[in-house]
Amino acid sequence: MPHGTYRDITLASAAALLAALLVAPRLLPETGGFRQLVGSFLPWLIVPTLLLALVALCAASKVGLVAVVAPILAWTVLFVPELVDRPHGEPSADALRVATQNLGADSTADELTDAAVISVQELTDRNRTAVAAALDPHHPHVATVGTVGLWSRYPLSDVERLDLGQGWARALRATLETPTGDVTVYAVHLGSIRFNDTDSRNRTLRTLTDLVHRDPADRLLVLGDLNTASTDPALSALALHDVRRGLGFTWPADFPLTRPDHILTRGFTPRAATVRHTPGSDHRAATATLDPTPHVSR
């Protein structure tokens, strides 16, 4: 086989693989956490795609240059619309500002006190007193279970501890009593995920998905660290709106590469979303401003 033909086949095959990964990551095998790995860092496939285009250009491979159009086009369709800053309209007087923060070792979430509702994860004996001191003065209504906490300016009722399949409660469900009506809030920290070990995350995500699907609430929030990226196909099963601006990466805090921290909604219209670097945590915080939509029968 002529060297040029072998080169063209290699470049075209690599381009086809990148396009397939972008378009259909859910078809990848779950074994070893490979699907999770690709799904979590899906936007970063633009890097090998551009490198492949550069190689094809330097090698003067017309076949390679034509083939690389496919993953470039796939990436453009998937992610460019998310990078375009579209106006969401001004929030109403009834807008609800929410935030979620994985506290890490030393964060107290005191940078998030402008939010009416704050979900925190990794609440421990080491930081619990400092977090309460920062949030209690502005958020008198509190519910905690294990290492998960929910602080609110509005009354909380029907607080329910949730074991999502880990053998202990690391999530809660509560009713938020707002001036415009009740909102169901799930404050959660799904199972941890490591390379070659996704069972706990997958199990807790399936349980949460089942609870959300069966929940009759018109207005519903899921706030927390889901150990699942926005680009992970597994997250779509929740069938909720992922509120973020752009790609909104939150982890690791110093140079975010993916987004495991989420504000997921039903029955709200997003007006704004931000990501904040808060001292003491290896996660950035996610915040959103949400307008309630009129109640409708489900």
FENZIQUI-V735644 format. One record per pair of residues at least 6 apart in sequence whose ideal C-beta (glycine too) atoms are under 7 Angstrom apart, sorted by sequence separation. I is the first residue (numbers start at 1). GAP is how many residues later the second one is. D is the distance in whole Angstrom. If there is no record, write none. Layout:
BEGIN
I|GAP|D  I|GAP|D
END
This chain:
BEGIN
28|6|6  29|6|7  101|6|6  103|6|6  112|6|5  150|6|7  163|6|5  164|6|7  176|6|7  228|6|6  250|6|6  278|6|7  28|7|4  142|7|7  143|7|5  162|7|6  164|7|5  175|7|5  176|7|4  228|7|5  249|7|3  251|7|6  277|7|5  278|7|5  56|8|3  57|8|7  101|8|5  123|8|6  142|8|7  161|8|4  192|8|6  193|8|4  212|8|7  249|8|6  276|8|6  56|9|5  109|9|6  142|9|5  162|9|4  175|9|6  176|9|5  191|9|3  192|9|7  249|9|6  250|9|5  251|9|6  275|9|5  276|9|5  25|10|6  28|10|6  162|10|6  191|10|4  212|10|7  249|10|5  250|10|7  101|11|6  109|11|6  120|11|6  141|11|4  161|11|6  162|11|6  173|11|7  174|11|5  190|11|6  248|11|5  250|11|4  275|11|6  276|11|6  56|12|6  139|12|4  160|12|6  191|12|6  230|12|5  247|12|7  25|13|5  99|13|4  139|13|6  141|13|6  143|13|5  159|13|6  160|13|4  173|13|5  191|13|4  274|13|5  25|14|5  139|14|6  141|14|5  190|14|4  230|14|7  273|14|7  53|15|5  138|15|7  141|15|5  159|15|5  171|15|7  172|15|5  190|15|6  244|15|7  273|15|5  52|16|5  99|16|4  135|16|4  143|16|5  145|16|5  158|16|6  171|16|7  272|16|7  21|17|6  25|17|6  97|17|7  98|17|6  103|17|5  118|17|6  158|17|5  171|17|4  272|17|4  97|18|5  98|18|7  103|18|7  104|18|6  156|18|5  157|18|5  171|18|7  190|18|7  222|18|6  270|18|6  271|18|5  49|19|7  97|19|5  98|19|5  99|19|5  100|19|4  101|19|5  102|19|5  103|19|5  108|19|7  156|19|7  170|19|5  271|19|7  22|20|7  96|20|6  102|20|6  103|20|6  156|20|6  157|20|6  188|20|6  242|20|6  243|20|5  270|20|6  271|20|6  96|21|7  106|21|7  118|21|7  123|21|6  205|21|7  269|21|7  49|22|5  108|22|5  109|22|6  113|22|7  146|22|6  148|22|6  150|22|6  154|22|5  155|22|4  242|22|6  243|22|6  261|22|6  268|22|4  269|22|4  22|23|6  49|23|6  108|23|5  124|23|6  146|23|5  147|23|6  148|23|6  154|23|6  205|23|6  241|23|7  263|23|6  268|23|6  21|24|6  103|24|6  110|24|4  123|24|5  145|24|5  146|24|5  148|24|6  150|24|6  152|24|6  154|24|5  240|24|4  241|24|5  253|24|6  262|24|7  268|24|6  269|24|6  109|25|6  113|25|5  122|25|5  123|25|7  166|25|6  240|25|6  248|25|7  250|25|6  261|25|5  263|25|5  265|25|6  267|25|7  268|25|6  49|26|6  108|26|4  109|26|6  121|26|6  123|26|5  164|26|7  201|26|5  212|26|6  238|26|6  240|26|5  267|26|5  18|27|6  121|27|6  145|27|5  201|27|7  243|27|5  248|27|5  103|28|7  209|28|5  212|28|7  245|28|4  253|28|6  256|28|6  46|29|5  120|29|5  143|29|6  205|29|6  209|29|5  229|29|5  230|29|5  244|29|5  245|29|7  253|29|5  18|30|6  45|30|7  229|30|6  243|30|5  252|30|5  253|30|6  18|31|5  119|31|5  143|31|5  184|31|6  229|31|6  251|31|7  253|31|5  228|32|6  251|32|5  118|33|5  184|33|4  227|33|5  250|33|5  18|34|7  166|34|6  188|34|6  193|34|5  226|34|6  250|34|4  117|35|5  150|35|7  184|35|7  186|35|7  189|35|5  192|35|6  225|35|6  43|36|5  116|36|7  183|36|5  184|36|5  185|36|5  186|36|5  187|36|5  188|36|4  189|36|5  190|36|5  191|36|7  225|36|5  226|36|5  250|36|6  15|37|6  116|37|5  150|37|4  187|37|6  190|37|5  14|38|6  116|38|7  165|38|4  166|38|6  181|38|7  183|38|6  185|38|7  188|38|7  190|38|7  224|38|7  248|38|7  148|39|5  165|39|5  148|40|7  164|40|4  222|40|7  223|40|6  11|41|7  148|41|5  147|42|7  165|42|5  222|42|4  244|42|7  164|43|4  11|44|7  164|44|6  221|44|6  11|45|5  243|45|4  220|46|4  219|47|7  220|47|6  219|48|4  22|49|6  218|49|5  219|49|7  11|50|5  12|51|6  16|51|7  19|51|4  23|51|5  7|52|6  11|52|7  12|52|6  15|52|4  19|52|4  22|52|4  8|53|5  11|53|3  15|53|5  18|53|4  22|53|6  7|54|6  16|54|7  8|55|4  12|55|4  15|55|6  19|55|5  8|56|6  11|56|6  15|56|6  22|56|6  225|58|7  117|59|7  117|68|7  119|68|4  121|68|4  219|73|6  218|77|5  218|78|6  218|80|6  96|82|7  216|82|6  94|85|7  94|86|5  121|103|6  119|104|4  121|104|5  119|105|5  180|112|5  181|114|6  98|123|6  100|123|4  102|123|5  100|124|6  98|125|6  36|157|6  102|159|6  100|161|6  33|162|5  36|162|5  33|163|5  83|163|6  100|163|6  32|164|5  33|164|7  82|164|6  33|165|5  82|165|6  98|165|6  111|165|6  111|167|5  30|168|7  109|169|7  107|171|5  107|172|7  115|172|6  107|173|4  112|173|6  106|174|3  107|174|4  105|175|6  112|175|7  95|176|6  104|176|6  101|177|6  104|177|3  103|178|6  104|178|5  102|179|6  104|179|6  91|180|4  101|180|7  91|181|7  102|181|4  88|182|6  89|182|6  101|182|7  88|183|5  88|184|6  101|184|4  100|185|7  99|186|6  100|186|5  99|187|7  43|188|6  99|188|4  40|189|4  42|189|4  98|189|7  39|190|6  97|190|7  98|190|6  40|191|7  39|192|6  40|192|6  97|192|5  98|192|7  39|193|4  39|194|6  95|194|5  96|194|5  95|195|6  36|196|6  95|196|5  96|196|7  94|197|7  91|198|5  94|198|6  92|199|5  91|200|6  43|204|6  26|207|4  25|208|6  44|213|7  41|216|6  41|217|6  40|218|5
END
